Amino acid sequence: MMISTKGRYALRMLVDMAEHERGGGYVPLKEIAARQEISEKYLESIIVVLSKAGFVDGMRGKGGGYKLTRPAEGYTVGSILRLIEGPLVPVSCLECKPVTCSRAAQCRTLPLWSKLDQLVNDYLDSVTVADLIRTEDGGDYVI
């Protein structure tokens, strides 16, 4: 599994928004782009997906921008990456639940891939945007 630039940038954008919300106000996309050194045009393509899924709320005009629709604790890294990337499975046969592969019953490697899938998803679902902005615990999250 390889996380794309789009997935990494979506995560960086939400972390930035959580860090720079001003009293529940909106954060301009232009400011996020400047701080994160990401093209504003590229962020626009990501914000559309986040907005349609209800992860962010947008407002046009003076004082406009985007803001999170829930507290930073309400966003897991797993939920964000699955929204942007799709299933986070290590092998294609795990994309369907239950596994529909005709070889599943005799596949010696399926338990390995299933366990890896579970470990990765459990870990990504255990880390929130709030965890990524905390510095007091010495977290060294780099996205």
Backbone torsions as a table, in degrees:
resi	resn	phi	psi	omega
1	MET	NA	130.5	178.5
2	MET	-125.3	124.4	177.9
3	ILE	-81.7	128.1	-177.8
4	SER	-75.4	169.1	174.7
5	THR	-58.6	-40.2	-179.5
6	LYS	-60.0	-42.4	178.0
7	GLY	-65.9	-43.7	178.7
8	ARG	-64.5	-41.5	-179.6
9	TYR	-68.5	-36.1	176.9
10	ALA	-61.1	-43.6	178.9
11	LEU	-64.6	-44.2	178.2
12	ARG	-62.1	-38.6	-179.8
13	MET	-64.3	-45.3	-179.1
14	LEU	-67.5	-37.4	176.2
15	VAL	-63.5	-44.9	178.7
16	ASP	-60.0	-44.1	179.7
17	MET	-62.8	-40.5	179.1
18	ALA	-65.0	-38.0	-179.8
19	GLU	-73.4	-30.0	-171.1
20	HIS	-112.9	10.3	174.3
21	GLU	-62.4	132.2	-179.1
22	ARG	-105.5	94.4	178.5
23	GLY	57.2	41.8	-179.6
24	GLY	79.7	7.2	-178.8
25	GLY	-81.2	178.9	-177.0
26	TYR	-91.0	146.3	179.0
27	VAL	-108.6	120.3	179.8
28	PRO	-63.7	138.1	-179.9
29	LEU	-60.8	-33.7	178.9
30	LYS	-60.5	-38.9	179.1
31	GLU	-69.5	-41.0	177.8
32	ILE	-61.5	-46.6	-179.8
33	ALA	-58.0	-43.2	-179.5
34	ALA	-66.4	-46.8	-179.4
35	ARG	-64.2	-39.6	-175.6
36	GLN	-89.6	-6.3	-178.7
37	GLU	55.3	49.5	178.5
38	ILE	-126.4	142.1	177.9
39	SER	-56.6	131.6	178.1
40	GLU	-61.1	-37.1	179.0
41	LYS	-61.6	-41.6	179.2
42	TYR	-66.6	-41.4	178.0
43	LEU	-64.1	-33.5	177.7
44	GLU	-59.9	-38.7	179.7
45	SER	-68.3	-29.9	179.3
46	ILE	-80.2	-40.6	-176.0
47	ILE	-63.6	-29.3	177.6
48	VAL	-60.7	-45.2	180.0
49	VAL	-65.8	-44.6	-180.0
50	LEU	-63.8	-38.2	-179.5
51	SER	-69.1	-45.8	179.4
52	LYS	-60.7	-31.6	-179.8
53	ALA	-84.4	-3.4	179.4
54	GLY	80.4	15.4	178.7
55	PHE	-77.2	-30.6	-179.5
56	VAL	-135.1	160.0	176.2
57	ASP	-122.5	138.5	-178.6
58	GLY	-116.3	153.0	176.2
59	MET	-141.0	133.5	179.0
60	ARG	-89.3	163.8	173.4
61	GLY	89.5	-170.9	-178.9
62	LYS	-60.8	131.7	-177.9
63	GLY	78.5	7.2	-177.8
64	GLY	-84.6	-178.4	-178.6
65	GLY	145.5	-143.1	-179.2
66	TYR	-133.9	151.7	175.0
67	LYS	-144.3	157.6	177.3
68	LEU	-67.7	146.1	180.0
69	THR	-90.6	-6.9	177.2
70	ARG	-148.8	170.1	179.1
71	PRO	-60.5	154.8	-178.5
72	ALA	-56.6	-27.4	178.1
73	GLU	-67.6	-17.8	-176.7
74	GLY	-86.9	2.2	-179.9
75	TYR	-117.5	116.7	174.2
76	THR	-93.7	152.1	176.6
77	VAL	-58.7	-39.9	179.1
78	GLY	-59.8	-44.7	-178.4
79	SER	-65.6	-37.1	179.5
80	ILE	-68.1	-48.6	-177.8
81	LEU	-66.7	-37.8	177.5
82	ARG	-65.8	-35.8	177.4
83	LEU	-62.9	-46.0	-175.3
84	ILE	-82.1	-41.9	-172.8
85	GLU	-94.4	-24.2	-170.3
86	GLY	92.4	-163.1	-178.3
87	PRO	-57.5	140.2	-178.7
88	LEU	-99.7	47.0	-175.6
89	VAL	-88.5	145.9	-179.9
90	PRO	-76.7	-24.2	178.5
91	VAL	-138.6	148.7	-173.1
92	SER	-62.6	-28.5	-176.8
93	CYS	-66.7	-15.5	178.9
94	LEU	-89.4	-2.2	-179.3
95	GLU	-64.9	-31.6	178.8
96	CYS	-95.1	133.0	175.5
97	LYS	-118.9	121.8	-4.9
98	PRO	-70.8	164.4	-178.9
99	VAL	-61.9	126.9	-176.5
100	THR	-105.9	5.4	-179.1
101	CYS	-61.6	134.8	-179.1
102	SER	-67.0	-17.9	179.9
103	ARG	-97.1	1.0	-174.3
104	ALA	-54.0	-41.4	-176.4
105	ALA	-63.5	-32.8	-179.5
106	GLN	-108.7	4.8	-177.4
107	CYS	-73.8	118.3	-179.8
108	ARG	-76.2	-20.9	-176.8
109	THR	-96.7	-12.8	-177.9
110	LEU	-55.8	-43.2	177.8
111	PRO	-60.5	-36.9	177.1
112	LEU	-60.9	-50.7	-178.5
113	TRP	-66.0	-37.4	178.7
114	SER	-63.9	-42.8	179.5
115	LYS	-66.1	-43.4	177.9
116	LEU	-61.2	-44.2	178.0
117	ASP	-57.6	-45.7	-179.6
118	GLN	-64.1	-44.1	179.6
119	LEU	-62.1	-46.7	-178.8
120	VAL	-62.9	-49.0	-177.9
121	ASN	-66.7	-39.2	177.0
122	ASP	-61.5	-43.5	179.7
123	TYR	-64.8	-49.8	-178.0
124	LEU	-63.8	-30.3	176.9
125	ASP	-79.2	-10.6	179.3
126	SER	-92.3	-11.2	-179.5
127	VAL	-105.6	128.5	179.9
128	THR	-108.8	168.1	174.2
129	VAL	-59.6	-36.9	177.8
130	ALA	-61.1	-39.1	177.0
131	ASP	-61.5	-37.2	-177.0
132	LEU	-72.0	-23.1	179.9
133	ILE	-96.9	-7.0	176.7
134	ARG	-74.1	134.1	177.4
135	THR	-116.4	-17.6	-175.9
136	GLU	-67.1	-24.0	180.0
137	ASP	-91.0	6.7	177.5
138	GLY	75.6	17.5	-179.5
139	GLY	-58.6	132.4	-179.2
140	ASP	-111.3	43.8	-179.1
141	TYR	-71.5	126.5	174.5
142	VAL	-124.4	128.4	-177.3
143	ILE	-109.9	NA	NA
